Amino acid sequence: MTDLQIREQDGATVIEVVETECGALWQTIGPLVSESKKAIVLDFVSVSYLNSMNIAAIISLRNKITTGGSTLALANVQENIRSVFRILRLEKLFNLDLDLNEALASLKE
């Protein structure tokens, strides 16, 4: 059991990520991809720190989701995390500057 909050919003599945639960993302999201959830948003509103294992898990998650035909967007990524993502050139995989509404809208494009 994780502390990740999952809800449906505007045709997408929104998962509010908790810092201590980043490693459990695939355990939570895997079944959603299997259920053909096509649009998934990871909302980082409560996350102020990610370690390298968490970042690797997010990249792996993105790869599994896109391979399964779903789309993934990130929302409310804090500036310090955005900086690390940019150093790693992950802005090529993720739009890092979206709030929740913008992330939801990006999945409809």
Buried (B, 14 or more C-beta within 10 A) or exposed (E): EBEBEBEEEBEBBBBBBBBEBBEBBBEBBBEBBEEEBBBBBBBBEEBEEBEEEBBEBBBEBBEBBEEBEBBBBBBBBBEEBBEBBEEEEBEEBBEBEBEBEEBBBBBEE
